Each structure stands twice: as structure tokens, then as C-alpha cells.
Amino acid sequence: MQKFWDRVRTLLGEPSVVDLSKMLDVKRSTLSSWIHNDRRPPMEVLMTLTSLTGLSLGKLEHGYDWEPPYEEDEAAEHHCPRHKAIMQIVPTLNEEEQELILSILTFIQKSHTTKP
């Protein structure tokens, strides 16, 4: 399996360390240290790399054949339009309405966990 920085350089067309440091807006010596020690850069540099390569952090880290674990897929469900809409409405409800919604959700959750 390719190392992180080998994968980055391949994806970006094999730039020199000097060119890559300019692309990432970091000192050449800093980048050289990261490459030599196979260390990951700070998050802002990682985000620049995801933008430059078009890959997610996971694929950048693990390679093309990597698939995120189920938990990440499950977490992505929480960003669906319905979830977002519900979360925008909840703060606008008064305390009594929020209590009613909580009761309904609790009832639904319990009915799903007790079904055979």
C-alpha cells in the first residue's frame, strides 16, 4: 500500500517538494519533515489536499479501494434533509411542544425496540 505522501504526490502529478510546498502554502522544510517522517499535516492543509485531489479525507488517507465503515454511513444519514428540517424547527417550539415531541419520539423508539 502506498504511503500517504506518495499517494498525494501521485494524485497531484508528481510535483517537486518545492512545488508541492507552494501548492499547500507551507515551508519546504516543514513539508520535507512531514514527508520524511510520514506525518499528516494540520487540518487546514488536509482540507487543501482534499480540494486539490477531489478525494475525501478517508480516501486520501487509505487509498481508492477504501470504503468508509458503516458508522460513517450511518452518521451521514443524520444530515439528510428531513433531519435538518426537524432540527431547525425544534428550537422554535415552546417547552410544552418540545415535551410533546419528546414523548412521541420516545414512544416510537420504544415501539421499534420491542417488536419481535
Secondary structure, 3 states (H helix, E strand, C coil): CCCHHHHHHHHCCCCCHHHHHHHHCCCHHHHHHHHHCCCCCCHHHHHHHHHHHCCCHHHHHHCCCCCCCHHHHHHHHCCCHHHHHHHHHHHHCCHHHHHHHHHHHHHHHHHHHHCC
